């Protein structure tokens, strides 16, 4: 009859199982304590097993040791490499791009979303518009960035439930002419469908509820450079229409990046919107470089 092992014994054995393979130790010892992106490589030189980012590469890589779920990745890893950046923002941007481009085995898949959509108020009713048809960088009165139509409708329904909005007026269900909706009888709709409140009041509550997820238009009429630096490194992030075109060490190198078509990028928007608008970084408009590029 086997005896049950004590918790300390189990923890000890788990720690032993999830130690880094011995052949990785030379790579671990060389890890920098600087911001950047790191790569776990397997047998293939073409595609890494995992791409991560941190403000302290060494600390973050070592933390993988304490995660039992990553044991399979560690067993397959043969080497670790890294790319330093000027700060956290650069690490976030580079990681997002590389994961999307290289699709590592142990990263969540990030692909260009052809169903990306948003809500737009048109003629008093929310409509779903798609990034493939509308330029989200310059279209006003957009609310939310959604992976697909279903996600947009779910958000609209949640908002209706929270604010007693009418499913019928929102286009979530059909209305019979001259009759109140079913939810009105349950007091879940304030009654804009049957005259208990004005359509204007209903519209105001809808817009107020959507404000928190409003999509900000690109606020410049040209590309910009965002300066990020630390004592050992300075990078200029070249950005246009919320798309990160890349990072350069000198603005003289930016002209080449500006040749890239700059359509709206969801990942870029989520990463860059707050830093660009918060005033934390130096922002340099590149209208002169764009004029030079078009010649």
BAKE-548598 format. One line per 2 residues: their letters; for each residue x, y, z of N, C-alpha, C, O. Coordinates in pm, whole numbers, padded with zeros to 5 digits. Layout:
BEGIN
a	X,Y,Z,X,Y,Z,X,Y,Z,X,Y,Z; ...
//
This chain:
BEGIN
xx	00085,-00120,00000,00000,00000,00000,00088,00124,00000,00175,00140,00086; 00066,00211,-00096,00151,00330,-00107,00103,00438,-00013,-00017,00456,00007
xx	00197,00509,00043,00164,00620,00132,00153,00749,00052,00227,00772,-00043; 00058,00832,00093,00041,00962,00027,00160,01051,00060,00204,01060,00175
xx	00212,01118,-00044,00325,01207,-00022,00277,01338,00037,00168,01385,00007; 00359,01396,00121,00325,01524,00182,00336,01636,00080,00405,01622,-00022
xx	00269,01748,00109,00271,01862,00018,00412,01916,-00005,00446,01944,-00120; 00496,01931,00100,00631,01980,00076,00709,01890,-00020,00785,01939,-00104
xx	00690,01757,-00006,00761,01664,-00093,00717,01681,-00238,00800,01680,-00329; 00584,01697,-00259,00533,01718,-00394,00585,01848,-00454,00620,01852,-00572
xx	00591,01953,-00373,00642,02081,-00422,00789,02069,-00459,00833,02128,-00558; 00864,01993,-00380,01006,01975,-00410,01023,01904,-00544,01106,01944,-00625
xx	00944,01798,-00566,00956,01723,-00691,00913,01808,-00810,00973,01801,-00917; 00808,01890,-00791,00763,01977,-00899,00872,02077,-00936,00894,02105,-01054
xx	00940,02130,-00835,01048,02226,-00862,01159,02160,-00941,01218,02222,-01030; 01188,02035,-00908,01294,01965,-00979,01256,01941,-01125,01339,01952,-01214
xx	01128,01908,-01148,01082,01879,-01284,01092,02003,-01373,01128,01992,-01490; 01062,02121,-01317,01051,02240,-01399,01176,02327,-01399,01170,02445,-01434
xx	01290,02271,-01360,01415,02347,-01372,01452,02359,-01520,01418,02274,-01602; 01522,02467,-01551,01569,02482,-01688,01664,02369,-01723,01743,02326,-01639
xx	01658,02320,-01847,01756,02220,-01892,01898,02275,-01876,01922,02394,-01899; 01988,02189,-01839,02125,02232,-01811,02189,02303,-01930,02266,02398,-01912
xx	02157,02258,-02051,02222,02318,-02169,02177,02462,-02195,02236,02530,-02279; 02074,02509,-02124,02030,02648,-02141,02100,02744,-02045,02090,02866,-02061
xx	02171,02691,-01948,02229,02778,-01845,02324,02884,-01902,02320,02998,-01853; 02407,02854,-02000,02492,02962,-02056,02410,03079,-02111,02451,03194,-02101
xx	02295,03048,-02170,02210,03155,-02223,02148,03235,-02109,02134,03357,-02119; 02110,03168,-02003,02048,03236,-01890,02144,03333,-01824,02106,03444,-01785
xx	02268,03291,-01811,02367,03375,-01744,02395,03504,-01820,02436,03604,-01761; 02372,03502,-01950,02402,03621,-02032,02282,03715,-02048,02295,03820,-02111
xx	02168,03679,-01993,02048,03760,-02013,02065,03901,-01955,02112,03915,-01841; 02028,04006,-02031,02041,04143,-01980,01925,04182,-01890,01815,04127,-01901
xx	01949,04276,-01803,01843,04329,-01715,01783,04455,-01777,01762,04555,-01707; 01757,04451,-01905,01709,04566,-01980,01577,04531,-02050,01544,04413,-02062
xx	01502,04631,-02096,01378,04602,-02168,01404,04544,-02305,01508,04568,-02366; 01309,04466,-02352,01324,04410,-02485,01236,04288,-02507,01144,04261,-02430
xx	01267,04217,-02612,01193,04097,-02653,01288,03979,-02647,01405,03990,-02687; 01239,03865,-02599,01323,03746,-02590,01258,03630,-02665,01137,03629,-02687
xx	01341,03533,-02703,01296,03423,-02788,01345,03290,-02732,01464,03275,-02703; 01256,03195,-02716,01294,03057,-02688,01297,02983,-02822,01196,02979,-02893
xx	01412,02925,-02857,01428,02855,-02984,01436,02705,-02961,01494,02659,-02862; 01376,02628,-03052,01388,02483,-03049,01489,02436,-03151,01591,02501,-03173
xx	01462,02323,-03214,01554,02269,-03314,01556,02354,-03440,01658,02365,-03507; 01442,02416,-03472,01431,02494,-03595,01492,02633,-03577,01470,02700,-03476
xx	01569,02674,-03676,01624,02810,-03676,01525,02908,-03739,01539,03030,-03725; 01425,02854,-03808,01334,02940,-03884,01228,03005,-03795,01190,03120,-03819
xx	01180,02932,-03694,01070,02984,-03614,01093,02957,-03467,01118,02842,-03429; 01085,03059,-03380,01103,03036,-03236,00983,02962,-03177,00874,02961,-03233
xx	01007,02899,-03063,00898,02832,-02991,00809,02934,-02921,00687,02915,-02911; 00871,03041,-02873,00796,03139,-02793,00864,03274,-02803,00987,03283,-02806
xx	00783,03379,-02808,00832,03517,-02806,00766,03589,-02690,00644,03584,-02674; 00847,03656,-02608,00793,03732,-02495,00858,03868,-02486,00951,03899,-02562
xx	00811,03950,-02394,00867,04084,-02377,00868,04120,-02230,00792,04063,-02152; 00954,04214,-02193,00961,04257,-02054,01044,04384,-02043,01123,04416,-02132
xx	01024,04457,-01933,01111,04570,-01903,01243,04521,-01844,01340,04596,-01837; 01247,04395,-01803,01368,04332,-01751,01373,04191,-01808,01312,04099,-01753
xx	01445,04174,-01918,01447,04046,-01989,01490,03933,-01897,01428,03827,-01895; 01596,03954,-01821,01648,03848,-01736,01545,03801,-01633,01522,03681,-01617
xx	01484,03895,-01565,01386,03862,-01463,01267,03786,-01521,01220,03688,-01463; 01220,03831,-01636,01102,03766,-01697,01133,03625,-01745,01054,03533,-01725
xx	01247,03608,-01810,01283,03474,-01859,01298,03377,-01743,01250,03264,-01751; 01363,03420,-01636,01381,03332,-01521,01246,03298,-01456,01232,03191,-01396
xx	01148,03386,-01469,01018,03359,-01408,00946,03244,-01477,00857,03182,-01417; 00982,03214,-01602,00921,03099,-01669,00949,02970,-01593,00873,02874,-01603
xx	01058,02968,-01519,01096,02849,-01442,00990,02812,-01340,00976,02695,-01305; 00916,02909,-01292,00820,02884,-01186,00680,02851,-01238,00584,02845,-01162
xx	00669,02829,-01369,00539,02803,-01429,00534,02660,-01483,00586,02635,-01592; 00473,02567,-01410,00468,02427,-01454,00407,02410,-01593,00447,02319,-01666
xx	00311,02495,-01630,00246,02481,-01760,00343,02500,-01876,00313,02462,-01989; 00459,02559,-01849,00555,02586,-01956,00663,02479,-01966,00762,02497,-02038
xx	00647,02369,-01894,00748,02264,-01893,00774,02209,-02033,00888,02183,-02069; 00667,02192,-02112,00683,02137,-02247,00769,02229,-02333,00854,02182,-02409
xx	00747,02359,-02320,00828,02454,-02397,00974,02448,-02354,01063,02450,-02439; 00998,02441,-02223,01135,02439,-02173,01208,02313,-02218,01327,02319,-02249
xx	01139,02201,-02222,01204,02077,-02265,01244,02083,-02411,01345,02025,-02451; 01166,02155,-02492,01196,02164,-02635,01296,02275,-02668,01351,02279,-02778
xx	01319,02365,-02573,01407,02480,-02599,01553,02437,-02607,01599,02353,-02530; 01624,02497,-02702,01767,02468,-02719,01854,02591,-02694,01971,02579,-02659
xx	01797,02708,-02712,01873,02830,-02688,01776,02946,-02666,01658,02936,-02699; 01828,03054,-02612,01749,03174,-02586,01823,03294,-02644,01942,03312,-02620
xx	01752,03374,-02720,01811,03498,-02772,01720,03615,-02733,01612,03595,-02678; 01765,03734,-02761,01688,03852,-02722,01725,03971,-02810,01830,03974,-02874
xx	01637,04069,-02810,01660,04198,-02876,01625,04307,-02777,01511,04313,-02730; 01719,04391,-02744,01692,04499,-02649,01619,04614,-02719,01638,04639,-02838
xx	01536,04683,-02641,01465,04800,-02690,01493,04918,-02598,01553,04903,-02492; 01448,05036,-02640,01473,05156,-02560,01381,05167,-02440,01405,05249,-02351
xx	01277,05084,-02436,01185,05090,-02323,01071,04991,-02339,01071,04908,-02430; 00974,05002,-02249,00861,04908,-02249,00776,04921,-02374,00730,04820,-02428
xx	00755,05042,-02421,00670,05062,-02538,00728,04991,-02660,00656,04923,-02733; 00857,05007,-02681,00921,04940,-02792,00911,04789,-02782,00893,04720,-02883
xx	00922,04736,-02660,00910,04592,-02639,00769,04544,-02674,00753,04440,-02738; 00668,04618,-02632,00529,04582,-02662,00504,04579,-02813,00443,04485,-02865
xx	00552,04681,-02882,00529,04692,-03025,00602,04583,-03102,00546,04521,-03192; 00728,04560,-03066,00807,04459,-03137,00751,04320,-03113,00743,04239,-03206
xx	00713,04290,-02989,00656,04158,-02959,00530,04133,-03040,00514,04027,-03100; 00438,04231,-03043,00313,04214,-03116,00338,04187,-03263,00273,04101,-03323
xx	00431,04260,-03322,00461,04240,-03465,00522,04103,-03490,00482,04033,-03583; 00619,04064,-03409,00690,03938,-03433,00600,03817,-03411,00609,03719,-03485
xx	00514,03822,-03311,00421,03711,-03289,00328,03696,-03410,00300,03584,-03454; 00281,03808,-03462,00191,03803,-03576,00263,03751,-03701,00206,03676,-03780
xx	00388,03790,-03717,00464,03749,-03835,00511,03604,-03827,00506,03532,-03927; 00557,03561,-03708,00623,03431,-03698,00535,03321,-03640,00567,03203,-03655
xx	00426,03356,-03573,00332,03258,-03520,00401,03147,-03440,00390,03030,-03478; 00472,03179,-03332,00542,03077,-03254,00445,02974,-03196,00329,03004,-03168
xx	00497,02853,-03178,00414,02740,-03134,00345,02766,-03001,00229,02729,-02983; 00416,02828,-02905,00363,02842,-02770,00304,02980,-02741,00273,03011,-02626
xx	00287,03062,-02843,00219,03191,-02826,00076,03180,-02875,00045,03102,-02965; -00010,03259,-02815,-00146,03270,-02866,-00139,03327,-03007,-00069,03425,-03032
xx	-00213,03266,-03098,-00208,03308,-03237,-00265,03449,-03255,-00377,03478,-03214; -00186,03535,-03318,-00231,03670,-03352,-00229,03683,-03503,-00123,03675,-03565
xx	-00344,03703,-03562,-00352,03715,-03707,-00422,03845,-03744,-00496,03903,-03664; -00397,03889,-03865,-00466,04009,-03913,-00615,03976,-03926,-00652,03884,-03999
xx	-00697,04050,-03856,-00840,04017,-03847,-00918,04086,-03958,-00932,04208,-03959; -00969,04007,-04052,-01045,04063,-04163,-01191,04090,-04125,-01266,04149,-04203
xx	-01231,04047,-04004,-01367,04074,-03958,-01371,04189,-03856,-01476,04216,-03799; -01258,04257,-03835,-01253,04366,-03738,-01363,04467,-03768,-01376,04515,-03881
xx	-01443,04498,-03667,-01555,04589,-03690,-01575,04682,-03571,-01512,04666,-03466; -01663,04779,-03590,-01692,04878,-03486,-01839,04916,-03497,-01906,04882,-03595
xx	-01889,04987,-03397,-02025,05038,-03399,-02023,05186,-03439,-01940,05262,-03389; -02113,05225,-03526,-02124,05364,-03568,-02271,05405,-03561,-02359,05331,-03605
xx	-02298,05523,-03506,-02435,05572,-03498,-02470,05641,-03629,-02408,05740,-03667; -02569,05587,-03699,-02614,05644,-03826,-02766,05654,-03824,-02835,05553,-03804
xx	-02818,05775,-03845,-02963,05799,-03844,-03027,05749,-03715,-03136,05691,-03716; -02958,05771,-03604,-03012,05739,-03473,-03002,05593,-03433,-03046,05557,-03324
xx	-02946,05509,-03518,-02939,05366,-03488,-02795,05317,-03504,-02728,05355,-03601; -02747,05234,-03411,-02611,05181,-03426,-02602,05083,-03542,-02688,04996,-03559
xx	-02497,05097,-03620,-02471,05005,-03730,-02331,04948,-03714,-02243,05011,-03656; -02312,04829,-03767,-02180,04765,-03763,-02107,04799,-03892,-02158,04775,-04001
xx	-01986,04853,-03878,-01902,04885,-03994,-01771,04809,-03981,-01724,04782,-03870; -01712,04776,-04095,-01593,04691,-04097,-01470,04770,-04140,-01477,04858,-04226
xx	-01355,04735,-04079,-01230,04806,-04109,-01188,04785,-04254,-01116,04868,-04310; -01230,04676,-04315,-01195,04652,-04456,-01271,04746,-04550,-01235,04759,-04667
xx	-01376,04810,-04498,-01458,04898,-04580,-01448,05045,-04539,-01470,05134,-04621; -01415,05069,-04413,-01410,05205,-04359,-01274,05228,-04295,-01222,05140,-04227
xx	-01216,05345,-04317,-01086,05379,-04256,-01108,05419,-04111,-01148,05532,-04082; -01081,05327,-04020,-01102,05354,-03877,-01011,05464,-03825,-01040,05522,-03720
xx	-00903,05493,-03894,-00810,05597,-03847,-00870,05736,-03855,-00833,05825,-03778; -00963,05756,-03948,-01013,05891,-03974,-01165,05902,-03973,-01219,06007,-04007
xx	-01234,05797,-03935,-01381,05799,-03932,-01430,05834,-03792,-01401,05759,-03698; -01502,05944,-03775,-01549,05982,-03640,-01667,05897,-03595,-01730,05826,-03674
xx	-01696,05907,-03466,-01814,05842,-03407,-01814,05691,-03423,-01917,05630,-03453; -01698,05631,-03403,-01688,05485,-03397,-01674,05444,-03251,-01611,05514,-03172
xx	-01734,05330,-03217,-01732,05285,-03077,-01696,05137,-03071,-01767,05051,-03123; -01583,05110,-03006,-01540,04973,-02984,-01468,04913,-03104,-01496,04948,-03219
xx	-01375,04823,-03075,-01308,04743,-03177,-01340,04597,-03146,-01303,04547,-03040; -01408,04531,-03238,-01458,04397,-03211,-01402,04296,-03311,-01382,04328,-03428
xx	-01379,04175,-03264,-01322,04071,-03350,-01419,04029,-03459,-01377,03985,-03566; -01549,04043,-03434,-01649,04002,-03533,-01784,04066,-03499,-01800,04132,-03396
xx	-01879,04044,-03587,-02014,04101,-03571,-02079,04054,-03441,-02144,04132,-03372; -02063,03928,-03410,-02126,03872,-03290,-02078,03944,-03164,-02159,03975,-03077
xx	-01948,03971,-03155,-01895,04041,-03037,-01951,04182,-03027,-01979,04230,-02917; -01969,04249,-03141,-02025,04384,-03140,-02170,04382,-03091,-02210,04466,-03011
xx	-02248,04285,-03138,-02388,04276,-03097,-02400,04239,-02949,-02491,04287,-02881; -02310,04156,-02900,-02313,04121,-02757,-02287,04243,-02670,-02351,04261,-02566
xx	-02193,04328,-02713,-02165,04451,-02639,-02286,04543,-02640,-02320,04604,-02538; -02350,04554,-02753,-02468,04640,-02765,-02581,04587,-02676,-02652,04665,-02613
xx	-02597,04457,-02672,-02702,04398,-02588,-02674,04422,-02440,-02765,04454,-02364; -02548,04406,-02400,-02511,04432,-02260,-02539,04576,-02222,-02590,04604,-02114
xx	-02506,04668,-02312,-02532,04810,-02288,-02682,04837,-02275,-02725,04915,-02190; -02760,04772,-02359,-02906,04789,-02353,-02961,04740,-02219,-03049,04803,-02161
xx	-02909,04628,-02170,-02955,04574,-02042,-02918,04666,-01926,-02995,04682,-01832; -02800,04726,-01934,-02753,04813,-01826,-02828,04946,-01823,-02846,05004,-01716
xx	-02871,04995,-01940,-02927,05131,-01949,-03074,05133,-01992,-03125,05238,-02032; -03140,05021,-01985,-03282,05013,-02021,-03309,05067,-02162,-03404,05141,-02184
xx	-03223,05029,-02254,-03241,05069,-02394,-03330,04966,-02464,-03344,04853,-02419; -03388,05007,-02574,-03482,04922,-02646,-03411,04837,-02750,-03343,04889,-02839
xx	-03426,04706,-02739,-03366,04615,-02837,-03415,04648,-02978,-03338,04642,-03074; -03542,04683,-02989,-03598,04712,-03121,-03536,04834,-03185,-03500,04830,-03303
xx	-03524,04942,-03109,-03464,05064,-03164,-03315,05047,-03193,-03259,05119,-03275; -03253,04952,-03125,-03110,04926,-03149,-03088,04828,-03263,-02975,04804,-03304
xx	-03197,04773,-03316,-03184,04678,-03426,-03151,04537,-03381,-03115,04453,-03463; -03165,04509,-03251,-03134,04376,-03200,-03252,04280,-03216,-03234,04158,-03215
xx	-03372,04335,-03232,-03490,04252,-03258,-03591,04338,-03334,-03580,04461,-03336; -03689,04273,-03395,-03789,04347,-03473,-03898,04403,-03382,-03927,04348,-03277
xx	-03956,04514,-03426,-04065,04579,-03352,-04193,04575,-03436,-04189,04591,-03558; -04305,04554,-03369,-04435,04565,-03436,-04481,04710,-03429,-04476,04772,-03323
xx	-04525,04763,-03542,-04564,04904,-03548,-04675,04934,-03446,-04777,04867,-03441; -04651,05038,-03365,-04749,05083,-03269,-04756,05001,-03140,-04839,05029,-03054
xx	-04670,04902,-03127,-04673,04819,-03006,-04540,04829,-02931,-04434,04841,-02992; -04549,04823,-02799,-04427,04826,-02718,-04354,04693,-02730,-04414,04590,-02760
xx	-04225,04697,-02708,-04148,04572,-02711,-04176,04490,-02585,-04226,04542,-02485; -04143,04363,-02590,-04168,04273,-02478,-04093,04317,-02353,-04146,04306,-02242
xx	-03972,04366,-02368,-03891,04406,-02253,-03948,04528,-02183,-03922,04550,-02065; -04027,04608,-02255,-04089,04726,-02193,-04188,04683,-02085,-04197,04746,-01980
xx	-04263,04575,-02110,-04358,04525,-02012,-04288,04473,-01887,-04344,04472,-01778; -04164,04429,-01905,-04084,04378,-01792,-04004,04489,-01725,-03927,04464,-01632
xx	-04022,04613,-01774,-03950,04730,-01723,-03799,04719,-01745,-03720,04777,-01670; -03761,04646,-01847,-03620,04638,-01885,-03589,04734,-02000,-03472,04754,-02034
xx	-03691,04791,-02057,-03679,04895,-02160,-03756,05015,-02108,-03867,05000,-02059; -03697,05134,-02118,-03760,05255,-02063,-03878,05303,-02146,-03947,05397,-02106
xx	-03903,05240,-02261,-04024,05270,-02335,-04013,05368,-02449,-04112,05429,-02487; -03894,05385,-02505,-03881,05473,-02621,-03959,05417,-02740,-03994,05491,-02832
xx	-03984,05287,-02739,-04056,05221,-02848,-04206,05249,-02844,-04276,05226,-02943; -04256,05298,-02730,-04401,05319,-02717,-04436,05456,-02661,-04547,05477,-02613
xx	-04341,05550,-02665,-04370,05687,-02625,-04354,05718,-02479,-04384,05830,-02437; -04308,05624,-02398,-04288,05652,-02256,-04168,05743,-02233,-04160,05814,-02133
xx	-04075,05742,-02325,-03965,05838,-02326,-03939,05875,-02471,-03977,05801,-02562; -03875,05988,-02492,-03850,06032,-02629,-03735,05953,-02691,-03648,05900,-02621
xx	-03738,05946,-02822,-03629,05880,-02894,-03498,05953,-02868,-03391,05892,-02865; -03505,06087,-02850,-03385,06166,-02823,-03322,06127,-02689,-03200,06119,-02677
xx	-03406,06104,-02588,-03354,06061,-02457,-03288,05924,-02467,-03183,05899,-02410; -03353,05838,-02541,-03298,05704,-02565,-03162,05714,-02634,-03067,05646,-02597
xx	-03156,05799,-02735,-03032,05818,-02811,-02921,05872,-02722,-02806,05830,-02733; -02956,05966,-02633,-02857,06025,-02545,-02797,05920,-02451,-02676,05918,-02429
xx	-02881,05833,-02396,-02831,05729,-02307,-02743,05629,-02381,-02645,05577,-02328; -02780,05602,-02505,-02700,05512,-02588,-02560,05570,-02609,-02460,05501,-02587
xx	-02554,05695,-02653,-02424,05758,-02681,-02341,05770,-02554,-02220,05748,-02556; -02405,05806,-02443,-02333,05816,-02315,-02272,05681,-02277,-02159,05675,-02228
xx	-02345,05574,-02301,-02294,05442,-02268,-02180,05398,-02356,-02095,05319,-02315; -02178,05448,-02479,-02074,05410,-02575,-01946,05492,-02560,-01841,05453,-02612
xx	-01953,05605,-02489,-01838,05695,-02481,-01712,05624,-02431,-01602,05653,-02477; -01728,05533,-02337,-01612,05468,-02276,-01533,05384,-02376,-01416,05356,-02354
xx	-01597,05344,-02487,-01526,05261,-02585,-01512,05335,-02719,-01493,05272,-02823; -01520,05467,-02715,-01505,05544,-02838,-01367,05525,-02900,-01266,05520,-02830
xx	-01364,05514,-03032,-01238,05499,-03106,-01187,05638,-03143,-01258,05717,-03204; -01065,05668,-03106,-01005,05799,-03131,-00948,05805,-03272,-00869,05719,-03312
xx	-00987,05907,-03346,-00929,05927,-03480,-00781,05963,-03468,-00739,06021,-03368; -00704,05929,-03569,-00563,05968,-03573,-00555,06121,-03567,-00607,06187,-03657
xx	-00491,06178,-03464,-00502,06323,-03441,-00404,06410,-03519,-00405,06532,-03504; -00320,06351,-03602,-00224,06430,-03681,-00256,06415,-03829,-00319,06318,-03871
xx	-00211,06513,-03908,-00232,06504,-04052,-00111,06444,-04123,-00097,06456,-04245; -00025,06379,-04046,00095,06317,-04102,00142,06208,-04007,00082,06186,-03901
xx	00249,06141,-04044,00312,06045,-03954,00385,06120,-03843,00417,06238,-03859; 00412,06052,-03733,00486,06114,-03623,00595,06018,-03575,00590,05898,-03600
xx	00692,06075,-03506,00794,05996,-03438,00776,06013,-03288,00766,06126,-03239; 00771,05904,-03216,00764,05906,-03070,00902,05868,-03018,00955,05762,-03049
xx	00960,05957,-02937,01095,05934,-02886,01089,05857,-02754,01025,05899,-02659; 01158,05744,-02751,01169,05662,-02630,01316,05640,-02602,01392,05602,-02692
xx	01358,05662,-02479,01501,05652,-02453,01530,05607,-02311,01448,05623,-02220; 01647,05551,-02294,01708,05521,-02165,01855,05557,-02180,01898,05586,-02292
xx	01934,05556,-02073,02072,05605,-02083,02154,05544,-02196,02236,05612,-02258; 02132,05414,-02224,02217,05347,-02323,02158,05346,-02464,02225,05303,-02558
xx	02034,05391,-02480,01969,05370,-02610,01856,05470,-02631,01782,05503,-02537; 01843,05519,-02754,01730,05603,-02793,01670,05550,-02922,01742,05522,-03018
xx	01539,05535,-02924,01468,05492,-03044,01358,05592,-03077,01295,05650,-02989; 01337,05612,-03205,01224,05691,-03254,01125,05593,-03318,01155,05529,-03418
xx	01006,05584,-03259,00903,05497,-03314,00826,05575,-03420,00769,05681,-03392; 00826,05524,-03542,00758,05591,-03653,00617,05533,-03665,00599,05413,-03684
xx	00518,05621,-03653,00379,05578,-03641,00291,05661,-03735,00308,05783,-03745; 00199,05595,-03802,00104,05666,-03888,-00029,05590,-03885,-00031,05468,-03904
xx	-00137,05661,-03862,-00271,05601,-03859,-00279,05485,-03759,-00346,05385,-03784; -00211,05500,-03647,-00204,05400,-03540,-00125,05276,-03580,-00124,05177,-03506
xx	-00059,05279,-03693,00025,05167,-03735,00170,05197,-03701,00223,05299,-03742; 00234,05107,-03626,00377,05120,-03595,00456,05072,-03716,00452,04955,-03751
xx	00528,05163,-03778,00605,05130,-03898,00741,05073,-03864,00803,05005,-03946; 00789,05100,-03743,00919,05049,-03699,00989,05151,-03611,00936,05260,-03585
xx	01108,05116,-03566,01188,05204,-03480,01323,05230,-03545,01383,05141,-03605; 01370,05353,-03533,01500,05391,-03587,01579,05465,-03480,01522,05519,-03385
xx	01709,05467,-03495,01794,05536,-03399,01811,05683,-03433,01848,05763,-03347; 01782,05720,-03557,01794,05859,-03601,01677,05892,-03693,01633,05807,-03770
xx	01627,06014,-03685,01516,06054,-03772,01555,06054,-03919,01468,06049,-04006; 01685,06059,-03946,01730,06051,-04085,01694,05917,-04149,01687,05906,-04271
xx	01671,05816,-04065,01638,05683,-04115,01488,05663,-04133,01445,05559,-04182; 01408,05762,-04094,01262,05744,-04093,01200,05744,-04232,01097,05681,-04253
xx	01261,05813,-04327,01200,05828,-04460,01171,05694,-04525,01067,05678,-04590; 01260,05599,-04508,01241,05468,-04570,01118,05397,-04513,01043,05332,-04586
xx	01097,05409,-04382,00981,05345,-04319,00850,05407,-04368,00748,05339,-04374; 00853,05535,-04402,00731,05604,-04443,00681,05558,-04579,00571,05596,-04621
xx	00758,05478,-04648,00713,05424,-04777,00610,05312,-04758,00542,05274,-04854; 00598,05261,-04636,00502,05154,-04607,00361,05211,-04601,00338,05308,-04529
xx	00264,05153,-04675,00125,05198,-04663,00077,05185,-04519,00098,05082,-04454; 00013,05289,-04468,-00023,05292,-04326,-00174,05284,-04307,-00241,05387,-04295
xx	-00228,05163,-04303,-00368,05143,-04272,-00388,05123,-04123,-00290,05102,-04050; -00511,05129,-04077,-00541,05115,-03935,-00496,04978,-03885,-00516,04877,-03951
xx	-00435,04978,-03766,-00387,04854,-03706,-00443,04844,-03564,-00416,04930,-03480; -00519,04739,-03537,-00584,04724,-03407,-00484,04711,-03293,-00499,04776,-03190
xx	-00381,04628,-03311,-00280,04612,-03206,-00207,04743,-03180,-00184,04781,-03066; -00171,04812,-03289,-00104,04941,-03274,-00190,05041,-03199,-00141,05115,-03114
xx	-00319,05044,-03231,-00410,05136,-03163,-00414,05108,-03014,-00402,05201,-02933; -00430,04982,-02977,-00443,04947,-02835,-00315,04978,-02757,-00320,05019,-02641
xx	-00201,04959,-02821,-00073,04984,-02753,-00040,05133,-02750,00013,05182,-02651; -00070,05204,-02859,-00017,05339,-02877,-00111,05453,-02839,-00065,05564,-02812
xx	-00241,05428,-02836,-00335,05539,-02817,-00306,05617,-02689,-00290,05739,-02694; -00299,05549,-02578,-00276,05618,-02450,-00139,05685,-02444,-00132,05802,-02407
xx	-00028,05615,-02479,00103,05682,-02474,00112,05805,-02564,00174,05904,-02527; 00052,05797,-02683,00061,05910,-02775,-00016,06032,-02725,00025,06146,-02748
xx	-00128,06009,-02658,-00215,06120,-02618,-00190,06169,-02476,-00238,06276,-02438; -00114,06092,-02397,-00097,06126,-02255,00009,06232,-02231,00018,06286,-02120
xx	00090,06264,-02330,00193,06366,-02313,00318,06317,-02242,00401,06398,-02201; 00332,06186,-02226,00447,06131,-02154,00573,06131,-02241,00684,06143,-02189
xx	00554,06119,-02372,00668,06108,-02463,00676,06231,-02554,00576,06299,-02578; 00794,06258,-02603,00812,06363,-02704,00761,06311,-02838,00800,06204,-02884
xx	00671,06389,-02900,00612,06352,-03028,00660,06450,-03134,00649,06571,-03116; 00713,06399,-03244,00769,06484,-03350,00692,06459,-03480,00706,06351,-03538
xx	00612,06555,-03528,00543,06538,-03657,00645,06526,-03770,00749,06591,-03768; 00613,06443,-03868,00708,06415,-03976,00655,06463,-04111,00679,06400,-04213
xx	00583,06574,-04111,00525,06624,-04236,00633,06656,-04338,00613,06633,-04458; 00746,06708,-04294,00854,06738,-04386,00909,06614,-04454,00936,06615,-04573
xx	00924,06507,-04378,00974,06381,-04434,00873,06321,-04531,00912,06264,-04632; 00744,06334,-04499,00642,06278,-04588,00642,06353,-04721,00624,06292,-04827
xx	00661,06484,-04716,00666,06562,-04840,00786,06519,-04924,00776,06510,-05047; 00899,06491,-04858,01018,06447,-04928,00997,06309,-04990,01047,06280,-05099
xx	00921,06223,-04918,00897,06087,-04964,00813,06086,-05092,00833,06001,-05179; 00720,06182,-05105,00628,06182,-05218,00690,06236,-05347,00628,06228,-05453
x	00810,06289,-05338,00873,06345,-05459,00924,06235,-05551,00979,06264,-05657
//
